[in-house]
Amino acid sequence: MSLARFTRDTLKRAALWGGLATIVLCLALGALALLGVAFFLWLESHFSPAIAAVLTALALLLTALLVILAGWLWLARHPVRPPSVLGSMGGLLPSFVSLAGALVRQNPRRAVVLAVLAGALAEYLAKDEQEDS
């Protein structure tokens, strides 16, 4: 499988998952809205409409705070560690080496041209950085 076809298939799958996630999110938000309305109507049968609205708003705010607290605790428990440059699993260098190998096998001339352009860009950025400091 060529690199272009693999990238195209990966992007198609990502777009499909993004669309499905959007649909599920919209349906879940609609369901939560209906639950809020049902809670309000139940409270309205026991209290005045103003008190029912306040209690419904407070319940929604409490639910939002609980979700934020749960997310914060989960994120604090699972910190994100940046990959090391020389790491063998998920590092940046092995990814670049495998990408460069695939480019060279697919089209050696294009790989040489890209290497020359990358070197020129690196030289330009290095010179620009030296002028700033």
PyMOL commands that set and color helices and strands:
alter all, ss='L'
color gray80, all
select helices_A, chain A and resi 3-46+49-77+92-106+108-132
alter helices_A, ss='H'
color red, helices_A
deselect
rebuild
show_as cartoon
